[in-house]
Amino acid sequence: GRALVGRPNGMNFGQLQYNQIANVGTLIKAYGTGKLFTMSEQSTIDSLQIYYPDQATNAAPTVFDWTFYCAAGNHGPTIQNITAINPYRLIHCAVNGARINNIQGMPISRGIYLGRCADVVRTSNVHFNAGGVFGSGVAGATLLAWILANGIAYLCDGAENFDFTDCFAYGYLNGLLFRDEDGDLFGGSYGSWKGGGFDVCAQAIRVEDIALSGLGLSLSDAGMPCTG
């Protein structure tokens, strides 16, 4: 039931340092390669800007663990109003009843992973743009090419009744991937995607391991001008 709440003044994910704008709210610079936040029962993190100063800017990326890790066995964590400039893995959620809202940034390898979630996880107003920081010093052409060849914006692995509303991704290998990522032989997911969409992704939606448990997807009002 704990909450960590920063100042709500926003920070664009093309801006690196405090001195580039007058008032950026609460900025956390993450140096360790382990998990940054482990979420517990009914916990909340709200209104933070997060930046990894040691992340590669124009090469194959440095591997960091999850920025937000919602540990199995807990219920109802909330992550909202987050600017995550360059995390390697942003949000791991394998819990019931989580809320993820108003997230922007450039996750490199994984954006939002929904694992074995037996109760609906609502994810809304998420904007992942791997091209949005080009020229800002955060990412050069080599790193952006790596994301397009390897990055996954949204991944479902056994999530029941997931709900994505007005979520977007630009410049990833897969916009939305269904896969048994953790190898537990349970990869089935079902739920809805409403609004938002994908742009400049090698594949907008990819389905793997569907034979394990099946897939149900309701898709509406989404734009997907992708290459595959």
C-alpha positions as CSV (number, residue, x, y, z in Angstrom):
1,G,0.0,0.0,0.0
2,R,3.0,2.4,-0.2
3,A,3.2,5.2,-2.8
4,L,6.2,7.0,-4.3
5,V,5.0,10.3,-5.9
6,G,7.2,12.8,-7.6
7,R,6.5,16.3,-8.9
8,P,4.2,16.2,-11.8
9,N,6.0,18.7,-14.0
10,G,6.8,16.8,-17.2
11,M,10.1,16.1,-19.0
12,N,10.2,15.3,-22.7
13,F,12.1,12.1,-23.5
14,G,14.4,14.0,-25.8
15,Q,15.8,16.1,-23.0
16,L,18.7,14.7,-20.9
17,Q,19.7,17.0,-18.1
18,Y,18.1,19.4,-15.6
19,N,19.7,22.4,-17.3
20,Q,18.0,21.8,-20.6
21,I,14.6,23.0,-19.3
22,A,13.6,25.1,-16.3
23,N,11.4,22.7,-14.4
24,V,11.4,18.9,-15.1
25,G,9.8,17.6,-12.0
26,T,11.4,14.6,-10.3
27,L,14.2,13.0,-12.3
28,I,15.9,9.8,-11.1
29,K,19.1,8.7,-12.8
30,A,19.6,4.9,-12.6
31,Y,23.1,3.5,-12.6
32,G,22.8,0.0,-11.2
33,T,22.1,-2.8,-13.7
34,G,19.6,-4.6,-11.4
35,K,15.9,-4.0,-10.9
36,L,15.1,-0.3,-10.1
37,F,11.7,-0.7,-8.4
38,T,10.1,-3.9,-7.2
39,M,6.3,-3.3,-6.7
40,S,4.5,-4.9,-3.8
41,E,0.8,-5.3,-2.9
42,Q,-1.3,-2.2,-3.9
43,S,1.7,0.0,-4.3
44,T,1.9,3.1,-6.5
45,I,4.6,4.9,-8.4
46,D,3.5,8.2,-9.9
47,S,5.1,11.2,-11.6
48,L,8.7,10.3,-12.2
49,Q,11.2,10.9,-15.0
50,I,13.9,8.1,-15.3
51,Y,17.1,8.2,-17.2
52,Y,20.0,5.7,-17.5
53,P,23.2,7.7,-18.0
54,D,25.3,4.7,-18.6
55,Q,23.2,3.3,-21.4
56,A,24.8,3.1,-24.9
57,T,23.8,5.9,-27.2
58,N,25.0,4.7,-30.6
59,A,26.0,1.1,-30.2
60,A,24.5,-2.3,-29.2
61,P,22.8,-1.5,-25.9
62,T,24.0,-2.2,-22.4
63,V,21.8,-4.8,-20.6
64,F,19.9,-3.5,-17.6
65,D,17.2,-5.3,-15.6
66,W,13.6,-4.1,-15.4
67,T,12.9,-0.5,-14.3
68,F,9.6,-1.6,-12.8
69,Y,9.1,-5.2,-11.6
70,C,5.6,-6.2,-10.4
71,A,6.4,-9.3,-8.4
72,A,4.1,-12.4,-8.7
73,G,1.7,-12.9,-5.8
74,N,0.9,-9.3,-5.4
75,H,-2.3,-7.5,-6.5
76,G,-3.2,-4.1,-7.9
77,P,0.0,-2.1,-8.3
78,T,-0.3,1.2,-10.2
79,I,2.4,2.8,-12.4
80,Q,1.4,6.1,-13.9
81,N,2.7,9.4,-15.3
82,I,6.2,8.1,-16.1
83,T,8.7,9.4,-18.5
84,A,11.3,6.7,-19.1
85,I,13.9,8.1,-21.5
86,N,16.1,5.1,-22.3
87,P,15.4,2.0,-20.2
88,Y,16.5,-1.4,-21.5
89,R,13.4,-3.2,-20.0
90,L,10.7,-0.9,-18.7
91,I,7.7,-2.7,-17.0
92,H,7.4,-6.4,-16.0
93,C,3.9,-7.2,-14.8
94,A,2.9,-10.7,-13.7
95,V,0.2,-9.8,-11.2
96,N,-3.5,-9.3,-11.1
97,G,-5.4,-6.1,-11.4
98,A,-2.5,-3.8,-12.2
99,R,-3.0,-0.3,-13.7
100,I,-0.4,1.2,-16.1
101,N,-1.2,4.7,-17.4
102,N,0.4,7.7,-19.1
103,I,3.8,6.3,-19.9
104,Q,6.2,7.8,-22.5
105,G,9.8,7.1,-23.5
106,M,12.0,4.8,-25.5
107,P,12.4,1.3,-24.0
108,I,15.2,-0.5,-25.9
109,S,14.6,-4.2,-25.6
110,R,11.2,-4.6,-23.9
111,G,8.5,-2.0,-23.2
112,I,5.6,-3.6,-21.3
113,Y,5.6,-7.3,-20.5
114,L,2.4,-8.9,-19.2
115,G,3.1,-12.3,-17.8
116,R,0.8,-14.7,-16.0
117,C,-1.9,-12.1,-15.1
118,A,-5.1,-13.9,-14.1
119,D,-7.1,-10.7,-13.6
120,V,-7.4,-7.8,-16.0
121,V,-4.4,-5.5,-16.3
122,R,-5.5,-2.1,-17.8
123,T,-2.8,-0.3,-19.8
124,S,-3.6,3.1,-21.3
125,N,-2.0,6.2,-22.9
126,V,1.4,4.7,-23.6
127,H,3.7,6.3,-26.2
128,F,6.9,4.4,-27.1
129,N,8.8,6.2,-29.8
130,A,12.3,4.8,-30.7
131,G,12.7,7.6,-33.3
132,G,11.6,10.4,-31.1
133,V,15.0,10.9,-29.5
134,F,17.1,10.8,-32.6
135,G,19.4,13.8,-32.6
136,S,19.0,14.5,-28.9
137,G,22.1,12.6,-27.9
138,V,20.1,9.7,-26.4
139,A,20.1,7.5,-29.5
140,G,22.0,7.5,-32.7
141,A,21.4,5.5,-35.9
142,T,23.1,2.3,-34.7
143,L,21.0,2.0,-31.5
144,L,17.8,2.8,-33.3
145,A,18.6,0.1,-35.9
146,W,19.2,-2.4,-33.0
147,I,15.8,-1.5,-31.5
148,L,14.1,-2.0,-34.9
149,A,15.8,-5.4,-35.3
150,N,15.3,-6.6,-31.7
151,G,12.9,-4.5,-29.6
152,I,9.4,-5.5,-28.5
153,A,7.1,-2.7,-27.4
154,Y,4.3,-4.8,-25.9
155,L,4.5,-8.6,-25.0
156,C,1.7,-10.8,-23.7
157,D,2.6,-14.2,-22.1
158,G,-0.4,-15.7,-20.4
159,A,-2.3,-12.5,-19.7
160,E,-6.0,-13.0,-19.2
161,N,-8.4,-10.3,-20.2
162,F,-5.7,-7.7,-20.9
163,D,-6.9,-4.2,-21.9
164,F,-4.7,-1.9,-24.0
165,T,-6.3,1.5,-24.7
166,D,-4.7,4.3,-26.8
167,C,-1.2,2.8,-26.8
168,F,1.4,3.4,-29.5
169,A,4.8,2.2,-30.6
170,Y,7.2,3.4,-33.3
171,G,10.4,1.8,-34.5
172,Y,10.3,-1.7,-33.0
173,L,10.7,-5.2,-34.3
174,N,7.3,-6.2,-32.9
175,G,4.6,-3.7,-31.8
176,L,2.5,-6.4,-30.0
177,L,3.9,-9.9,-29.5
178,F,2.2,-13.0,-28.1
179,R,4.9,-15.5,-27.0
180,D,5.7,-17.9,-24.1
181,E,8.6,-15.7,-23.2
182,D,9.3,-17.4,-19.8
183,G,9.1,-20.9,-21.1
184,D,6.4,-22.1,-18.6
185,L,4.4,-23.8,-21.5
186,F,1.6,-21.3,-20.9
187,G,1.5,-18.7,-23.6
188,G,-2.2,-18.1,-24.1
189,S,-3.6,-14.6,-23.7
190,Y,-6.9,-12.9,-24.5
191,G,-8.1,-9.3,-24.3
192,S,-8.5,-6.1,-26.3
193,W,-6.6,-3.4,-28.1
194,K,-8.5,-0.2,-28.7
195,G,-7.1,2.9,-30.4
196,G,-3.5,3.8,-30.8
197,G,-1.4,1.7,-33.1
198,F,2.1,1.0,-34.5
199,D,4.3,2.8,-37.0
200,V,7.6,1.8,-38.6
201,C,7.6,-1.6,-36.9
202,A,8.9,-4.6,-38.7
203,Q,5.7,-6.4,-37.6
204,A,2.7,-4.7,-36.0
205,I,1.3,-7.9,-34.4
206,R,3.1,-11.3,-34.2
207,V,1.6,-14.4,-32.7
208,E,3.9,-17.3,-31.5
209,D,3.2,-20.4,-29.3
210,I,-0.6,-20.0,-29.9
211,A,-1.0,-23.8,-29.6
212,L,-0.1,-23.8,-26.0
213,S,-3.3,-22.1,-24.7
214,G,-4.9,-20.2,-27.5
215,L,-5.3,-16.5,-28.2
216,G,-8.3,-14.1,-28.2
217,L,-7.8,-10.6,-29.5
218,S,-10.3,-7.9,-30.1
219,L,-8.8,-5.1,-32.2
220,S,-10.6,-1.8,-32.9
221,D,-9.7,1.7,-34.2
222,A,-6.0,1.2,-34.4
223,G,-3.6,2.4,-37.1
224,M,-0.8,0.1,-38.3
225,P,1.4,1.4,-41.2
226,C,4.2,-1.1,-40.7
227,T,6.4,-3.1,-43.0
228,G,5.1,-6.5,-42.1
